[in-house]
Amino acid sequence: MNDEQLQRLTEELSLKYFHKPFQHIAFFNKRLRTTGGRYMLGSHNIEINYTYYEQYGLDELVGIIKHELCHYHLHLENRGYKHQDTDFKQLLKKVGAPRFCTPLPSKKKKRSSKRIYYFQCTSCCTQYIRKRNINLTKYVCGKCRGALKQKGMKEI
């Protein structure tokens, strides 16, 4: 699906569910990461996250468009267009739009274990325990300014 097809779909959904024309621009924004779409208050345009269309298909896309059209029409009518407003919640129910979109699977890899680093001064034998590794050529002992060496690392 491209931007022209998205524009036509948005116009059709606006007429079908809201009985009002959509007179602005709807387009895909591939830079969106955390949201399915957004309604721009200043320009009245609607941006849609293309990843949702790729991963979940047309049904999820229609839900996102209907949600953003609720923001659009309520804002143009000077009614409550924010998520917490009763006008917005009622219109969502009326047109069958979801309040929140399905979350995307996380792309970040979570490190299952944490590490603890052990360092010791070569002069005074003071021991240091740190959660982060340090640059041994840059840092010295805080008591005697002696050189540090790594004694070990432990994964929890």
C-alpha positions in Angstrom: 0.0 0.0 0.0 1.3 3.5 -0.8 0.3 7.0 0.3 -2.3 7.5 -2.5 -4.1 4.3 -1.5 -3.9 5.3 2.2 -5.4 8.7 1.3 -8.3 7.1 -0.6 -8.9 4.6 2.3 -8.9 7.4 4.8 -11.4 9.4 2.8 -13.7 6.4 2.4 -13.6 5.5 6.1 -14.3 9.1 7.0 -17.5 9.2 4.8 -18.6 5.7 5.8 -18.2 6.0 9.6 -18.3 9.8 10.3 -20.5 11.0 7.4 -18.1 13.8 6.9 -15.3 14.3 4.3 -11.6 14.1 5.2 -10.1 17.1 3.4 -6.5 16.9 4.4 -3.5 14.6 3.8 -3.0 11.1 5.2 0.4 9.5 4.7 2.8 6.9 6.0 5.6 8.0 8.2 8.2 5.2 8.5 10.0 7.1 11.3 7.2 6.6 13.8 8.3 4.0 16.4 6.1 4.0 19.5 2.6 4.8 18.1 0.3 3.5 15.4 -0.5 7.0 14.0 -0.9 10.6 14.9 -3.1 13.5 14.1 -1.3 16.8 13.6 -3.1 19.6 15.3 -1.5 22.4 13.2 -1.8 21.0 9.7 -4.7 18.6 10.4 -2.8 15.8 8.6 -2.7 12.2 9.7 0.5 10.2 9.8 0.4 6.4 10.0 3.1 4.0 11.1 3.9 1.8 8.2 5.2 -1.0 10.4 1.7 -1.7 11.8 0.4 -2.3 8.2 3.3 -4.6 7.5 3.0 -6.6 10.7 -0.7 -6.7 11.4 -2.4 -6.0 8.1 -5.4 -4.0 6.9 -7.7 -4.6 9.9 -5.3 -3.0 12.3 -4.6 -0.2 9.8 -8.4 0.6 9.6 -8.6 0.7 13.4 -5.7 3.2 13.6 -7.2 5.4 10.8 -10.6 5.4 12.6 -8.9 6.4 15.8 -7.0 9.2 14.2 -10.2 10.4 12.4 -11.9 10.6 15.8 -9.2 13.1 16.8 -9.5 14.9 13.4 -13.3 15.4 13.4 -13.6 16.3 17.0 -10.8 18.8 16.8 -12.4 20.5 13.8 -15.7 20.7 15.6 -14.0 22.3 18.7 -15.1 19.4 20.9 -13.0 17.2 23.2 -10.5 15.5 21.0 -8.0 14.3 23.6 -7.9 10.7 24.9 -9.3 11.5 28.3 -12.3 13.5 27.0 -15.8 12.0 27.1 -16.6 13.2 23.5 -13.6 11.2 22.3 -14.4 8.1 24.2 -18.1 8.1 23.0 -17.1 8.6 19.3 -14.6 5.8 19.6 -17.3 3.5 20.8 -19.8 4.7 18.1 -17.5 4.0 15.2 -15.8 0.9 16.7 -12.3 2.3 16.8 -9.8 1.0 19.3 -8.6 3.2 22.1 -5.1 1.8 21.8 -3.3 -0.1 19.0 -1.7 -3.5 19.4 1.8 -3.1 20.7 4.7 -4.0 18.4 7.1 -6.7 19.4 10.2 -5.1 21.0 13.3 -5.0 18.9 15.6 -4.4 21.8 17.5 -7.4 23.2 17.4 -7.4 27.0 20.5 -8.7 28.7 19.3 -11.5 30.9 22.1 -11.2 33.4 23.9 -8.3 35.1 27.7 -8.1 35.6 29.7 -7.0 38.6 33.4 -6.0 38.0 36.1 -6.3 40.7 39.2 -4.0 40.7 42.1 -3.8 43.0 44.8 -1.2 43.6 48.3 -2.5 42.9 49.9 -0.2 45.6 47.5 -0.3 48.6 45.4 -3.3 47.7 42.1 -1.4 48.1 39.3 -3.3 46.4 36.6 -1.7 44.2 33.3 -3.2 43.1 31.6 -1.6 40.2 28.5 -2.3 38.0 30.3 -0.8 35.0 33.6 -1.6 33.5 36.2 1.2 33.7 39.1 2.3 31.6 42.2 1.2 33.6 44.5 3.6 31.8 42.3 6.6 32.7 41.3 5.9 36.3 43.6 5.4 39.4 43.0 4.5 43.1 41.1 7.1 45.0 43.3 6.7 48.1 46.9 6.5 46.9 46.7 7.2 43.2 48.1 3.8 42.4 47.4 1.8 39.3 44.3 -0.4 39.2 44.0 -3.9 37.8 40.9 -6.0 37.2 40.6 -8.9 39.6 37.5 -10.5 38.0 34.0 -10.3 36.7 30.9 -12.0 38.0 27.5 -12.5 36.2 24.5 -12.5 38.4 
